[in-house]
């Protein structure tokens, strides 16, 4: 199963903000057991959707300089409502602080006007070669793949 949760980036301002959507479909394998008879997007997937959107903002801002972007910290994480199949989760992230390989962002998600999730996220970005020079080719392969995927999900790139 592909683990790219962002279906489309609808707004993007380098170094400042991103808005992206995740369309929830009953065909997603993890919904079969979460929960039987009442399928809902797991909270961890709502969080991951916000993390992936933040990673796209960082990639765009830094011109795909880093191959790896990971969640370092999630603070003040709140789940407010369920997201069910057939609904669209729209996530909105704004950069709060950026310093030396770290971005802190205020993140929120909603279905229409109904808030579903919010958090303050800190994402760490780096290259694998920074830790092991033998991995430089992997960095380039990952960056190339991410550039290609970005062209597919960015609304104004189509």
N, C-alpha and C positions, 0 to 999 in steps of 0.2 A: 504494500500500500504506500502510495506517495504521501509524504508527510509535509507537504507544502500547504498550509492552511489559508494563505491569503489568495483569494480568487481575483481580486482587482484592487489596484491602488487608484483611488479617485482624486486625491489631492496630495501634493508633495511640494514642500518648500525646504530647500537644502538648509541644514543646520537648525531648523525651527520646528517643523510639524509635518505630520503625515495623517491621512485618513485612508482607510482601507476596508474592504468588505470580505466577509467569510459567509458563503451561502451554505446553510446546513441542509444536508440531504440524508434521508433515511438509508441511503445506500452506503453510508459510511459505516464501516465494519464495527467500530467501537460502540455505535449506538444500539446494536442488537441486544446487548446485555445491560445497557445503562439508560433506562431500567426497563425490564420486560413489561410491555403494556403501557409504558409512559416514557418514551424515548426523549432524553434531553442531552444537550451538549455537556459533557463533563466540565466541571470548573477548571480542571487543569488544561483542557483544550482552549477554554476562553483565555486563560493566562498565556498559553503558548501562541495563540493568535496575536495577542498584543506584543509579545516578545518578537515574533516574526515581523510584524509591522515595524517595530522599532529597529530591527536589524536592517530592513530595507531602507529606512531613513538614513541610517549610519552609512550603509554602502553608497547610497546616492551622494550624501554629503561629502564623504571622503574619497569619492571617485573609485570605489571598489578596491581601496588600498589594502584592506584586511580580508583574509580568507575566512577567519573564524570570529563569530560574534556569539557570545554566550550570556545567559542570564546570570548575573552575579548576586543580585538581591531583589526581592519583591517585598515591599513594605506597604502597610495599610491596605492590604488586599481585601476587597469586599465584593461579595456576590449578592446581587440584589434581586435578580429574577432569572427564571429558566429561559433557555433558548432551545426551541424545538425544531424538528425537521420542517422544512418549508420556509423557515424564517431566515432573515439576513442579519448577521451580527456586523455592525459597523463599529470599527475601532478608531479612536482618535488619540494620537500621542503628540505631546509637545515637549521639546527639549527644555529641561529646567537648568541643567548644568552639564558642562563638557570639560573634561580635563584629561590629558595624557592617556588615551586609550580607554576612557570610561565616559559613558553618557548616562545621565540620570534624566528620566522622563516621567511626566505625569501622563497616565494612560487611563482611558475609559472606553467602555463598550456599551452599545445600546442596540435595541431592536426598535426601529422607528424612534419615537420619543421616549421609550421606556428604558431607563438605565438597567444594565445587567451586571456590569463588573467595573471595578476601578482599582487602581494601584499606583504606586510610585516604583518604577523599575530602574535598576542600575544594570547596564549592559557593558560587558568587557569585550574589547575588540583587539585582535592580535593576529599575527601570522604564525603558522606552525614552525616555519624556519627560524623564528625568533628563539624557539626552544630547542630545535634540532635542525641545523643547517641542511641535513640530508632530505628534509621535507619540502624544500623550495619548489620542486616540481608539483607536489600536491597542492601547494598554495596557488600556483598559477592555474592548475586544472579546476580548482574550486572557484576561483575568481571568474574564469571564463564561463563556467556553468551558471554562475549567479548572474552575470551580465546577460546571458541568453534568456534566462528565466525572467529577469526584470523586464526585458522587452515584451514578454508575453503577458505580464500582469499589469503593466502600467497603462492606464486608460488612454492617455494622450500619445502613447507610442504606437498605437494600432493604426 
